[in-house]
Amino acid sequence: MHFFRLVLDLLHLIGFASLLGGFLLQLSAASKRIVPAMLHGVGTQLLTGFALVFVVAADGDTVNHAKVGVKLLVLLAIFAVMFRSRNKEAVDARTFYLIGGLTVLNTAIAKFI
């Protein structure tokens, strides 16, 4: 079970890298847009996050449900904003930077709480 947990951790980090990497890639673009890597990243994080909670609980370790709940809400907010704007040719700057800010916030919650 420990190996499975490590694989899920790795996939969760890859989802984060895809989400943040897509955001950073678009920083230099004249018109900001939601790239598929960002959508795939948020989906990967959502699925692997759920799986990680179940694996941690199955291992008998303590799950911080408040932390998981807050991270889920932030991730769902990122998903909702991105899904609403996914087909637009250009996303306004406030929406685009909201996605980046929420991504960094979610990571900060994971590491500092």
Phi, psi and omega in degrees: 000328180296320179296318179298320177297318178295320178296317178296320175302314179299314179295325177296318178293324177295321176298318177297316180298322179293316179295308181290323179297318176297320177297311182295325178297322182280349179301323182273354181284146179294315176245120183284141176214166178272115181268155181304328180301325180292316179294318178295323180296315180292324177294318178297317179296321180296310182294314181289330176296314176300314181298320180297319179299316180293320180292318178298316179294322180293330178286350180090003177282159180281133177255127177277092187294328178295315179297314180297320179296316179295316179298322178296316179298317179295316180295321177293326176295317177300313181300315182297315180295317181290319182295322179294329185254007190296329184261003180283144177294323179218139178256139179295156187299320181298317179295316182297313181288335173297318178299313179296318180295318178294326177296314179294320178300316180297321178291320178297319177299318181297321187268330187257347182249000000 
